[in-house]
């Protein structure tokens, strides 16, 4: 499974929420606490991520229940003809238990992995179907607050290798247009890059 995604800066959260409500279905709120691990700072390999997630999906708050996910991505950035960029990523992700996390943390520590970065992200999620030509694309839309970076709109389409990449890209850009965010606000850097830069 591959992800086709982009994110863009948001400067007026309430206006974006209002516009999303006209064409997308609200799915709920989730708070994600991410810890990234690397063997060393200079490694070019994308960090391993452990995510703890608390959700309030469609009003059902799970106050004391956290889900834990182990994620690794192979990331690539695809430039489009107009100069904007869309991510095309291969993601491997599994839900793991708390006991498995303890085992994993011990393994990482014993094999030279260090905590590279921590990130907390508050996320409101919508789903929308966007038609491009004769094809419908299921778009996940996330309005995110990442401290201290600010607010972002993340758009994602999951597909197999035979999916129409160009159509998916157009579907993402169509969502941006519907919420009146200019393509110049697309952010190519990862959150980890931006957070590292902000701490220097």
C-alpha positions, 0 to 999 in steps of 0.5 A: 500500500502506498500513500499519496499525500500533501500538507499545507499551512493553515492560518484560519482554522475556523474558516477551513472547518466551515468549508470542509463541512460543506463537502466532507464527513466529520469523523472525530478527534484524535491526539497522537503522541509520536516518538521517533528513533534513529541510530544516529543524527546523520542517518539518512534512513527515515526514523522508526516511529512509535505512536500512542493514540487517544481518540474521540471518534464520532463522539465515543471518547475512550478516556483510558484506552490508548492504541499503539502503532509501530510505523516505518515509511519509505518516503519520496517527494514527487514534483509536479509540472507546476512546481508543487510537490506531492509525497508518494510513500510506502508505509508499513504499520502495525498495531502493537501491545504495551508489552510489545512496546516495552520489548521493542524499547529495550531492543532499540536501546541495546542496539544503539537507537536513540530518541530522535524526536518527539511530536504531539499532534491534535487532529480533527478528521474528515473523509471525502470522495472527490471525483476526477474524470470518471474516477472517485478518490477517497480522501482522508482530510486532517486538520492538525495542530503541531506545537510549536509549528502551527496548524496544517491541513493534511490530505491523503489517498491510500492506493495500490501500485496500479492507482492513478497517481496523477488523478490522486494528485489532482484530487488532493489539489481539488480539496485544497481549492475547495477550502481556498488554500493556495498551492503556495502554502504546500509544505514539502518538509516533514514535521520532523525536519521542521521541528529539528530546525525550530529547535536549533 
